[in-house]
Amino acid sequence: MGREAGEETLGDPREDLAGAAREAAGAAGALARAILAFEGGQWDLGEREIEASGDSWEARAVAGLLRHHAGRRRPEEQERAVRDFTAALEAGPRIAWIAFERGHARDMLGDAAGAIEDYGKAVEIDPRHAKAWYNRGCTRQERGDLAGAIEDYGRALEVAPGHAAAWSNRGNARRALGDLPGAIEDLGTALRINPKLAEAWLNKGVARRLQGDIRGAIEDYGKALDVNPAFTEAWYNRGLARGAQGDLAGAIEDYWRALALDPREPDAWTSRGNARRARGDLAGAIADFEMALEVAPRGWPLRAGAEQSLAEARAALTASGGR
């Protein structure tokens, strides 16, 4: 049944929160005031209100949650959140979400080992905590433990089979281990669930290219660009695939688009230089190789190759009489 005309709407959550801050007693009122202070950028006031909320394990758990989510760009707040969650876990019952949130705070601080430990505690308490399985998989994958990551994504998908990101990440891990059919299958499942995952289209395209399916890769890169026209990596990869098919003009066009978005990408300058050189545009190729070397960071692995390509293009231009 539709809403009747003139029906009152629900109240503004900020007004309700302000009311709680004024009227609630004890820890509840202090934490409500802390939320308002953090939202207003009044960090010192927020910290004082948190301290006023008391030392019960419930107050510590909520204080940790508040610091963790309000202070995402403030490492000192993440450190305080870890201490709050630790106090809550030591004083109160073993609760999965507290272990999970402490793991996430540790992850944000760069403590991958601590994060993995806490995500493990969360799933030990609640084996159906899909986010903890997923996050542990992500952290394991970042550390290079691809087999462990695949296992964790699988456990997350047992609980939440519609978790598109878990399918996508497991596909990426499978690709990194050389299981290209498994990668394509997982990435395809992710995209059936959520066709707006531009990175999944890109990664599926990479897997198809590695399988030798250049046409399929180009199709997937195009799908990624349909979702996100500013996806530099998709333009670049489609350029590589077009070049592999012999479509040098198309490859050059895609490299142009990639470089318009990120002019400090040396690989794209080098690839466009190679394509222009193959088409006989030696002056254009030289300019591209020179730009690649100019913008390349220290330790760029393709530097020696770019220097050699530049020297060869210069020699060929001289031999042709500068034409």
C-alpha positions as CSV (number, residue, x, y, z in Angstrom):
1,M,0.0,0.0,0.0
2,G,1.4,3.4,-0.9
3,R,2.1,6.2,1.4
4,E,-0.9,8.4,2.2
5,A,-0.7,12.1,1.3
6,G,0.3,14.2,4.3
7,E,2.0,11.3,6.2
8,E,4.8,12.6,8.4
9,T,8.3,11.6,7.4
10,L,10.8,10.0,9.7
11,G,13.0,12.4,11.7
12,D,16.4,13.7,10.7
13,P,19.0,11.2,12.1
14,R,21.2,14.1,13.1
15,E,18.4,15.7,15.1
16,D,17.8,12.4,16.8
17,L,21.5,12.1,17.6
18,A,21.6,15.6,18.9
19,G,18.6,14.8,21.1
20,A,20.4,11.7,22.4
21,A,23.4,13.8,23.1
22,R,21.4,16.2,25.2
23,E,19.1,13.7,27.0
24,A,20.9,10.4,27.3
25,A,22.8,9.7,30.5
26,G,26.1,8.1,31.1
27,A,28.0,6.3,28.4
28,A,25.2,6.6,25.8
29,G,25.1,10.4,26.0
30,A,28.8,10.7,26.0
31,L,29.2,8.5,22.9
32,A,26.4,10.4,21.1
33,R,28.2,13.7,21.8
34,A,31.5,12.1,20.6
35,I,29.9,11.2,17.3
36,L,28.7,14.7,16.8
37,A,32.1,16.1,17.7
38,F,33.9,13.8,15.3
39,E,31.5,14.6,12.5
40,G,32.1,18.3,13.1
41,G,35.9,17.8,13.0
42,Q,36.2,18.5,16.8
43,W,38.6,15.7,17.5
44,D,39.8,16.9,21.0
45,L,36.2,17.2,22.1
46,G,35.3,13.9,20.7
47,E,38.2,12.2,22.5
48,R,37.1,13.8,25.8
49,E,33.6,12.5,25.4
50,I,34.8,9.0,24.6
51,E,36.9,9.1,27.7
52,A,33.8,10.2,29.6
53,S,31.9,7.2,28.3
54,G,33.5,4.9,30.9
55,D,35.5,1.7,30.9
56,S,32.9,-1.0,30.5
57,W,33.7,-3.4,27.7
58,E,30.6,-2.3,25.8
59,A,31.7,1.4,25.9
60,R,35.2,0.4,24.9
61,A,33.9,-1.6,21.9
62,V,31.7,1.3,20.7
63,A,34.5,3.8,21.3
64,G,36.8,1.6,19.2
65,L,34.2,1.4,16.4
66,L,33.7,5.2,16.5
67,R,37.4,6.0,16.4
68,H,38.0,3.4,13.7
69,H,35.3,4.6,11.3
70,A,35.5,8.3,12.0
71,G,39.3,8.4,11.9
72,R,40.0,6.5,8.7
73,R,42.7,8.9,7.6
74,R,44.2,9.4,11.1
75,P,46.6,6.6,12.1
76,E,46.6,7.8,15.7
77,E,42.8,7.2,15.8
78,Q,43.3,3.6,14.4
79,E,45.9,3.0,17.1
80,R,43.4,4.1,19.8
81,A,40.7,2.0,18.2
82,V,43.0,-1.1,18.4
83,R,43.5,-0.4,22.1
84,D,39.8,0.0,22.7
85,F,38.9,-3.2,20.9
86,T,41.6,-5.0,22.8
87,A,40.2,-3.8,26.1
88,A,36.7,-4.9,25.1
89,L,37.9,-8.3,24.0
90,E,39.9,-8.8,27.2
91,A,37.1,-7.6,29.5
92,G,34.0,-8.9,27.7
93,P,32.8,-11.9,25.9
94,R,34.3,-13.1,22.6
95,I,32.3,-11.2,20.0
96,A,33.1,-11.7,16.3
97,W,32.5,-8.1,15.1
98,I,34.9,-6.7,17.7
99,A,37.7,-9.0,16.5
100,F,36.8,-8.2,12.9
101,E,36.9,-4.5,13.5
102,R,40.2,-4.7,15.3
103,G,41.6,-6.7,12.4
104,H,40.4,-4.0,10.0
105,A,42.0,-1.3,12.1
106,R,45.3,-3.2,12.2
107,D,45.0,-3.7,8.4
108,M,44.8,0.1,8.0
109,L,47.9,0.5,10.1
110,G,49.8,-1.9,7.9
111,D,49.9,-4.7,10.5
112,A,49.0,-7.5,8.0
113,A,50.0,-10.3,10.4
114,G,47.8,-8.8,13.2
115,A,44.9,-8.3,10.8
116,I,45.1,-11.9,9.6
117,E,45.1,-13.1,13.2
118,D,42.1,-11.0,14.1
119,Y,40.1,-12.0,11.0
120,G,40.9,-15.6,12.0
121,K,39.5,-15.0,15.5
122,A,36.3,-13.5,14.0
123,V,35.6,-16.6,11.9
124,E,36.6,-18.9,14.7
125,I,33.9,-17.2,16.8
126,D,31.4,-17.0,13.9
127,P,32.2,-19.2,10.9
128,R,29.5,-17.5,8.9
129,H,31.2,-14.1,9.1
130,A,31.6,-13.7,5.4
131,K,33.3,-10.3,5.6
132,A,36.0,-11.7,7.9
133,W,36.7,-14.5,5.5
134,Y,36.8,-12.1,2.6
135,N,39.1,-9.5,4.3
136,R,41.5,-12.2,5.4
137,G,41.6,-13.4,1.8
138,C,42.4,-9.9,0.6
139,T,45.2,-9.5,3.2
140,R,46.6,-12.9,2.4
141,Q,46.6,-12.1,-1.3
142,E,48.4,-8.8,-0.7
143,R,51.1,-10.7,1.1
144,G,51.5,-13.2,-1.7
145,D,49.7,-16.1,-0.1
146,L,47.5,-16.9,-3.1
147,A,46.5,-20.4,-2.0
148,G,45.4,-19.1,1.4
149,A,43.5,-16.3,-0.2
150,I,41.7,-18.6,-2.6
151,E,40.7,-20.8,0.3
152,D,39.3,-17.8,2.3
153,Y,37.4,-16.4,-0.7
154,G,35.9,-19.8,-1.1
155,R,34.7,-19.8,2.5
156,A,33.2,-16.4,2.1
157,L,31.3,-17.6,-1.0
158,E,30.0,-20.6,0.9
159,V,28.3,-18.1,3.2
160,A,27.5,-15.3,0.7
161,P,27.4,-16.7,-2.8
162,G,26.3,-13.3,-4.2
163,H,29.6,-11.6,-3.0
164,A,30.8,-10.3,-6.4
165,A,34.1,-8.9,-5.0
166,A,35.0,-12.3,-3.6
167,W,34.4,-14.0,-6.9
168,S,36.5,-11.3,-8.6
169,N,39.4,-11.5,-6.2
170,R,39.4,-15.3,-6.3
171,G,39.6,-15.1,-10.0
172,N,42.6,-12.7,-9.8
173,A,44.3,-15.1,-7.4
174,R,43.7,-18.0,-9.7
175,R,45.1,-16.1,-12.6
176,A,48.2,-15.3,-10.7
177,L,48.7,-19.0,-10.0
178,G,48.3,-19.8,-13.7
179,D,44.7,-21.2,-13.5
180,L,43.4,-19.2,-16.4
181,P,40.1,-21.2,-16.9
182,G,39.3,-21.0,-13.2
183,A,40.1,-17.3,-13.3
184,I,37.8,-16.6,-16.3
185,E,35.0,-18.7,-14.7
186,D,35.2,-16.8,-11.4
187,L,35.5,-13.4,-13.0
188,G,32.6,-14.2,-15.3
189,T,30.5,-15.1,-12.2
190,A,31.4,-11.8,-10.5
191,L,30.3,-9.9,-13.6
192,R,27.0,-11.8,-13.9
193,I,26.3,-10.6,-10.3
194,N,27.6,-7.1,-10.9
195,P,28.3,-6.1,-14.5
196,K,29.5,-2.7,-13.3
197,L,32.8,-4.1,-12.0
198,A,35.3,-2.4,-14.4
199,E,38.3,-4.0,-12.8
200,A,36.8,-7.5,-13.2
201,W,36.2,-6.9,-16.9
202,L,39.9,-5.8,-17.2
203,N,41.2,-8.8,-15.3
204,K,39.0,-11.2,-17.3
205,G,40.4,-9.6,-20.4
206,V,44.0,-10.1,-19.2
207,A,43.2,-13.8,-18.5
208,R,41.7,-14.3,-21.9
209,R,44.7,-12.6,-23.5
210,L,47.1,-14.9,-21.6
211,Q,45.0,-17.8,-23.0
212,G,45.5,-16.5,-26.5
213,D,42.0,-15.2,-26.9
214,I,42.9,-11.7,-28.2
215,R,39.5,-11.0,-29.6
216,G,37.8,-11.9,-26.4
217,A,40.3,-9.8,-24.4
218,I,39.6,-6.7,-26.6
219,E,35.9,-7.3,-26.0
220,D,36.4,-7.4,-22.2
221,Y,38.6,-4.3,-22.2
222,G,35.9,-2.5,-24.1
223,K,33.3,-3.6,-21.5
224,A,35.6,-2.1,-18.8
225,L,35.7,1.1,-20.7
226,D,31.9,1.2,-21.1
227,V,31.7,1.1,-17.3
228,N,34.6,3.5,-16.7
229,P,35.8,5.6,-19.7
230,A,38.6,7.0,-17.5
231,F,40.1,3.6,-16.8
232,T,43.7,4.2,-17.9
233,E,44.8,0.6,-17.5
234,A,42.0,-0.7,-19.7
235,W,42.9,1.7,-22.5
236,Y,46.5,0.6,-22.2
237,N,45.7,-3.1,-22.2
238,R,43.4,-2.8,-25.1
239,G,46.1,-1.0,-27.0
240,L,48.4,-4.0,-26.3
241,A,45.8,-6.4,-27.5
242,R,45.1,-4.4,-30.7
243,G,48.8,-4.2,-31.4
244,A,49.1,-8.0,-31.0
245,Q,46.3,-8.4,-33.6
246,G,48.3,-6.1,-36.0
247,D,45.9,-3.2,-35.6
248,L,48.6,-0.6,-35.0
249,A,46.4,2.4,-35.7
250,G,43.9,1.2,-33.1
251,A,46.7,0.5,-30.6
252,I,48.1,3.9,-31.1
253,E,44.7,5.5,-30.6
254,D,44.2,3.5,-27.3
255,Y,47.7,4.5,-26.1
256,W,46.8,8.2,-26.8
257,R,43.7,7.8,-24.6
258,A,45.7,6.2,-21.8
259,L,48.3,8.9,-21.9
260,A,45.7,11.7,-21.9
261,L,44.6,10.3,-18.6
262,D,48.0,9.6,-17.2
263,P,50.9,11.3,-19.0
264,R,53.4,9.9,-16.5
265,E,53.0,6.3,-17.5
266,P,56.3,5.2,-19.1
267,D,55.0,1.8,-20.3
268,A,52.3,3.5,-22.4
269,W,54.9,5.9,-23.9
270,T,57.1,3.0,-24.8
271,S,54.3,0.9,-26.3
272,R,53.1,3.8,-28.4
273,G,56.7,4.4,-29.5
274,N,57.0,0.8,-30.6
275,A,53.7,1.0,-32.5
276,R,54.7,4.2,-34.2
277,R,58.1,2.8,-35.1
278,A,56.4,-0.3,-36.6
279,R,54.3,2.0,-38.8
280,G,57.4,3.9,-40.0
281,D,56.8,7.1,-37.9
282,L,60.4,7.2,-36.6
283,A,60.2,10.9,-35.4
284,G,57.0,10.1,-33.4
285,A,58.6,6.9,-32.0
286,I,61.7,8.8,-30.9
287,A,59.6,11.5,-29.2
288,D,57.7,8.7,-27.3
289,F,60.8,6.9,-26.2
290,E,62.3,10.1,-25.0
291,M,59.1,10.9,-23.0
292,A,59.1,7.4,-21.5
293,L,62.7,7.9,-20.2
294,E,61.9,11.4,-18.9
295,V,58.9,10.3,-16.8
296,A,60.1,6.9,-15.8
297,P,60.7,6.4,-12.0
298,R,64.0,5.2,-10.6
299,G,64.4,1.4,-11.1
300,W,61.9,1.2,-14.0
301,P,62.4,-2.3,-15.4
302,L,62.0,-1.3,-19.0
303,R,64.6,1.4,-19.0
304,A,67.3,-0.5,-20.8
305,G,64.8,-1.7,-23.5
306,A,63.5,1.9,-24.0
307,E,67.1,3.2,-24.3
308,Q,67.9,0.6,-26.9
309,S,64.7,1.3,-28.9
310,L,65.5,5.0,-28.8
311,A,69.0,4.4,-30.2
312,E,67.7,2.1,-32.9
313,A,65.0,4.6,-34.0
314,R,67.5,7.4,-34.1
315,A,69.9,5.4,-36.2
316,A,67.0,4.4,-38.6
317,L,66.0,8.0,-38.9
318,T,69.5,9.0,-39.7
319,A,69.9,6.2,-42.2
320,S,66.7,7.3,-44.0
321,G,68.0,10.9,-44.3
322,G,65.8,12.2,-41.6
323,R,62.5,11.3,-43.4
